[in-house]
Each structure stands twice: as C-alpha cells, then as structure tokens.
Amino acid sequence: MKANIPILSINGSDSTGKSGIQEDIKVVKDLGGYALSAITSITVQNSQGITLVNELPTDVVIGQVRAVYGDCRPKAVKIGMVNGVDTIKCIRDEIIGCQNIVCSPVIISSGNTRLMDNDSVNAYRHYLLPVTKLLVMKSHEAEIILGMKITTDAEMADAAKQLHEEGAEFVLLRGSCHTEGRVTALLYANGEEHFFSSYNIFGWQQHGVAGSSSMALAVRLAMGDDIDTALRNAHEYLHNQIVYSVESDNYGIRPQELYNKLLSLIVQHHRLNHEVAFYADRLAITPRYLAQVTRTVASKSPKQIIDEYLLLQSKNLLLNTSMSIQEISDSLKFSSPILFTRFVKQHEGVSPRELRKGL
C-alpha cells in the first residue's frame, strides 16, 4: 500500500464525528493516506438530527484550500457538504487540475433536513459535475437534482446516465429501496451499468455511510486503483469497519442495531451453520427474542432472513460459476445435494439445474 498520499476533504463539520470532515479524516488515515481538510460549514447536531448549520464565508473556505495547495498538490479531492454559488464556483477554480475529484453532494441530511438550496444545486451541476471523476450520490438526492422519481432499476440506470452526460465520468448511485427488502446501488462506468444489492438496509443507510463511501473511493483512486478495483477495496473497508461492524458485547441496544449484527453474523457464518439457534447464541439472546427483533425490523422470521441470504449465494454460484451442484451444496454446507435441490426448488420453483439453464 502506498502511504502518505495527500487527500483533501472539502466538507462540513459533524459534531457527532460520524460523518463530515471528522469521518473523512478517519477514513483517509485508516486506508493509509495523509488527510488534508477545508471546512465549509459548522453544524450543531447529534443523533437526533441537525439543529443549526453555519456556512463559512467563501473567502474562509477558499483560503483553506489555497493554504493546502501552497504546501502540496492533493492526489484526490473529495467534496462533500458545500453551499453557496460563489463558494462552489471558487472551489472548482482551485481544484480543477486534480485528476481524482470525487463529489458527494449533501442535499438532504440522514434526518431528512434539506441542506442545499436550489441555486447551490444548480451551481453544483454547472461547475463541479463537469470536472468530477466520480459522483457518489444517494438515489433520493438524484431525484431532486434531476426532477424525476427512481422506483425501478431502469429509472436508476437512466438517472445515472443523465448525471454522466452532465459531466461526471463515473456515477455511483446508492441507497435505493425500490426493491422490497433490499437496498440497491448502481455504478455507471464506461457506458455500462453494474447493480449491487444487499438485504442489510439498516447497515448501508446508517448516518455517515454515504460520506465514508465517497472518501474511501477517493483514497483508493489516489492510490492508483481503477474504478472497479477502487469500488471493491472501498466496499471491503466499509463492510468490515462500518456497515457490519460489531463494537460492543452489550446487547441492550435498539432492534435495528441487533438486526444489523445478525446480518453480519450471517455473512460470516452462512457456510458453517443455517440454524436460528446458532445465531441467537452468538448474539447472546434467545431465539424467541431474535424472532421479535427480526419481525420488528424486517417483518420476517430469522429463518427467512437466513434462507434469503443462502438463496442469494446459491443463485450467484449457480449463475456465475462452473461449480457442480455437488460442489455448491458442499460449499454452502447442505448435508446433501438432494436437500440443496429441495431448498432451491422450494424458493424458486425450479431445480438448481433448471435455474442454471434459465428454465
């Protein structure tokens, strides 16, 4: 890994430390870069939401950027929360020579507070998108920029293409829940669409995940990754450090957080055990209480959640590998190919061989 590569974050301050300039600095350090910063705004916020946003004057924001550039030229610049037409235009003028500009506009907070006015949105499109290498944006914010609804995969792809046509070389739309029970992301790169989905809706929509994603991608691009490799490395970091992280053995926590921990365990152990009792024991709770948690959060039983993940992995192996039915059954720890076949047929209505053939 290349160390001490300078990465500049132009972003607002988050007093909770879970997003904004504070989280950006942490991500850069975690991934081995050297963090530089220019603060655009001071927020007053906690876990309940934002109560005040104090935008810094344009000359203060630009003064910070110029001071950074006076010492070194960042290998990547991530632009997060910023407001004001003049500020946005001046930022563009200062960073335009950077080859790895990653933009992640903060139009709406995680608590659904509008943070960017219409004039700033239009300025962002006019000045920053044309110089952006990678645009990372939540789907409902893309709806605001483009004046459209995103309710299908096709609409998501159309939105990403439109944003690319406005100047962004690559577009990553994330956080769409148009498919029930899943959160969907889409990378538009080189004229092609690459969809990703996860059942962990709560995990991928936590406060700060969008900003952490864009910062991790900026670091990896600065380190020389192509877009696909950058996305893979950033995803691995987010998966392990943020989305599926388990920080405490104290389970007196909200059902959503306990549900998130369950999904983490399923990802880690689905090849070893399919039983609800196993996961309940790992969480130090009873199977009955685990069922209450999953019903509250996802309106599903723990067994349904385990089976859905197993089915997703089964279909991936059937459709995207040349492994035999026996090999797939063994790798997913079914006791026999017969039980594996019965499992797939129960959920898909066809056998594994028929599913693989597209019947």
N, C-alpha and C positions, 0 to 999 in steps of 0.2 A: 504494500500500500504506500502511495506517495504521501508524505507527511508535510505539514506546514504550508499547504497550498492556501493562499488567501482567498476567502469567500466573503463577499459583502452582503449583509442583510439590510434592506431598507424597509422598515416595518414599524408598527406601533408597539408600545409597551403594554404588557399584560401583567397586572399586579398579582395574578394567581400563579404566574410562572409556567402555565400550561400551554401557552401559545405566544404569538408575537415575538418580539426581539429576544426575550429570555429563552424561549424554547428553541428558536433558531440557533442561538449561540451553543446551546447544549447539543443539538444535533450535529453541528459542524465539528465540535470537539469530539463527540462520540465516534464520528467517522474519520477522524484524523486530519481534519483541515484546520486552518487558522481563521478564527472568526473576527470579522470586522463589522461595524454597525453604524447605521444612521437612523436615529429615531424620528419618526414622523408625527407621533401623537402620544399623549399620555392618557391612559384610560383609568377610570375608577371602576373596578369590577371585582366580583367574587363568584362563587359557584352559582349564585342566584341570577347573575347577569350583569350587564354593563349599566351603570348609573350616570356616568359622565365621560365624554370624550373631549379632550382639549387638543385641538390641532396645533402643531407648532408652526410658526411663520415660515414662509418659503425660504427666506434667507438663512434661517437656522438649519433647516433640513439640508439645503444645498451646501451650506458651509461645512457640514459634517462630511458630506460626500466628497467635496473638494479636498478636505483635510486628509481623508483616506487616500485619495488618488495622489496626493502630494508625496506620500511615502511609498506606495506600491500600486500596481495595477491588478485588481482582483481577477482571478481566473473565472469567476462566476459571480453574478449579481442576482439575488432573489429580491423581488419587490412584492411586499405584502400589503398591509393596510396603508393606504395613502388617499388623501382627499385634496381637492383644490386644483383648478385648471392650471394655474401658474406653476404650482409645485410639480404636477405631473409632467408638464412640458419641460421644465428645467431639469428634472431628473433624467428625462430622455436625452437631453442635450449633453449631460455629463457622462452618461454611461454608454453612449451609442456605439463606441468601439469595442465593447466586450462581446466575445463570441458566444458566451453562455448566459444569456439573460433569461431567467425563469420568473414568470409573472403569476402571482396567485392573488388576484384582487379580493378584497374583503368587502363585499357589497352588503351582506347580511351577517349578523353575528349568529353564533350557535343558539342563542336565545331568541332569534328571530327579530332582532333590532336592526333597522336599516341604518347602515353606517356610511354609505357613499351616495351622494346626491346625483341627480341625473346629469348635470353638467360635468361632474367628475367622471361619471361612467362614459360619457361621450368623449371626453378628453383621453381617457384610458384607451379607448378603441382607436382614436385618431393618432395618438403619439406613441403609445407603448406597444400595441399589438404588432405594428409593422416591424419592430426591432426585436420581437420576442422569439427565442428559440423554442421554449416550451411554455405553454399556457396550462396551468393547473387550476381547475375551476369546479365548484360544486354545481350539480345539474340545475338546482333551482335558481342559482345565480346566473347561469347561462340563459335561463328563461327570461330573466329581467333584461339582460343585455340584448337579446335577440327578439324579444317580444313574442315568444312562442311557448307552447306547452311541450314538455317532454314526458310522454306517457308510454312510449314503446321503444324498442331497440332501434327501429328505423328512424324515429324522431331524434333519438340521441345521436345517431350517426349523422343525421342531417345537420344538427346543431354543431357538432364538432367540425364538419366540413365547412360550414359557414364561417366559423371562427378561424379556421385555417386560411380561408380565402381573404379574410381581413388582415392577414399578415403573419399569424403565428405559424412557425414551421411545424411544430408538433403540438397536439392538443390532447390533454388528459382530462376527461370529464369523469367525475366521481360522485358517489353518494346518491345515485338514483334508486328509488324503491318502486319502480313501476312494475316489477315482477314480485308478486306477493311472497313474502318470506325471505327475500334476498335483497342484497344491496349490490348494485351493478356499477362497474367502471368501464370506461372505453378509452383506449389510446388510438388516436388518429395519427398515423405516421406513414409517410411516403405513399399517400393515396390509398392506404389500406386501413381497415377497422379491426381492432383487436379487443374483444369483450372479455371482461373478468367479472366473476360474481362470487359472493360469499353469503353464507347464512348468518354470519355474525354481524347483524345490522347494528346492534348497540356498539360493538367494538370499533367498527370502522366509522361510526358517526360521533365518536366522542369529541368533546371540545379539544381543539388543537390538532386533530389528525390531519386536516387539510394542510395546515401550515407546515407541519412536520414532514408531510409527504413532499411538498414542493422544495423544502430546504434540503432534504436528503437527496432528491433528484439533482438539485443544483450542485451539491458536493460531488456526486458521482460523475456528472458531466464534466466538471472541472478537472476531475482525476483522469479523464480520457475515455470514459465509457461511451459507447454508442447508446442510442435511446433505449433499445431493448435491454441491454445489459444494465444500464442505469436504473431502469424500472425494476428489473429483477433484484438488484442489490438493495435498492431503496425499500422494496416490498419486504425483503428479508429482515432489514433493520426494523421497520415498523411492526412487522409481525412479532418479532421477539421482544422489542423494547417498549412498545406502546399498546398496540391493539390487543395482544394476548398476554400482556404482562401480568404476573401474579406477584404482588409486592408484599403481601401480608398473609399470615396464617390465621388471622382473626376474621371469622366469617359472620360477624354481626354487622353485615353490610346490606345495601339495597339489593332487591331481587335482580335488577339489571346487571349489577356487578357480579353477582354469584352466577348468573346465566353466562356471562362473559367468560368466567373461569371454567365453567362446564365445557364451553366450546373449545377453549384452549386445551383442555384435557382430551377431548375427543380427537382433535387434530394430532396430538402427541401419541395417543394410545389406541387409535381405532384398529391398528393392525395386530393388537395384542388382546383386546377384550371388547366385547359387544354388549356386556351386561350393565344394566342400570345400577345395580348394587355396587359394582366396581367403581363407577364414577362418584356415586354418593359417598362411598367410603373415602375416596381421595379428597373429597370436599369436606369430610368430617361432619356430614349431615345424614339424615335418614333418607331412604328412597322416597318415602311419603312426602317429606318436606321438599325434596328436589322436584317432585311432580308438581307441588304447589307453585314453586318458583317458575318452572317452565310454562305452566298454564297461565300464570300471571303475565309473563313477559311475551311469550310467543304463541299462546293458545294451543300448545301441543304438549304431548307427553314426552318424558325423557327418551323413551324408546323410539318415538317418531323422529326425534332430532338425531339420535344415533344412526337410525336406519337411513335417514335422508343423506347424511354425510357418507355413509357406506355406499349408498346407491350412486352418489355423485362420483366417488372414487372408482366404483365398479365401471360406470359408463365411460369414464375417462380412460381407463385401462383397456376396455373393450374397443373403443373407437379410435384410440390414438397410439396403441402399441400392437406388436405382433405376438404378445404373450398368449399362451394357450389358456383355455378355460381352467384347466387344472392348475396352471401357474398362477393365474389371477385368484382363484379360490384359495390357494395356499398362502399367497402374499397377504390376503385380507383376513386370514385366519378363520375361514369357514372350515368346519370339520370334514366336509367332503364336497366334491363338485356338484353332487346331487342337491345338497342344501343350498349351495350358491345359486344353482339354476332355479330352484324353487323361490329363493329370495328375489332374484331379478324378475322372474315371471309374475310374482305376486304384486310387484310395484309397477312394472312396465307393461304387463300383459303379453309379453313375448319372452322367449328364452334368450339367454346370452348370445347364442349363435345367430338367432333371428335378428336380435338387436344390432349385432355387428354387421350383418348383411343389409341392414336398413329395411327389413321386412315389417 
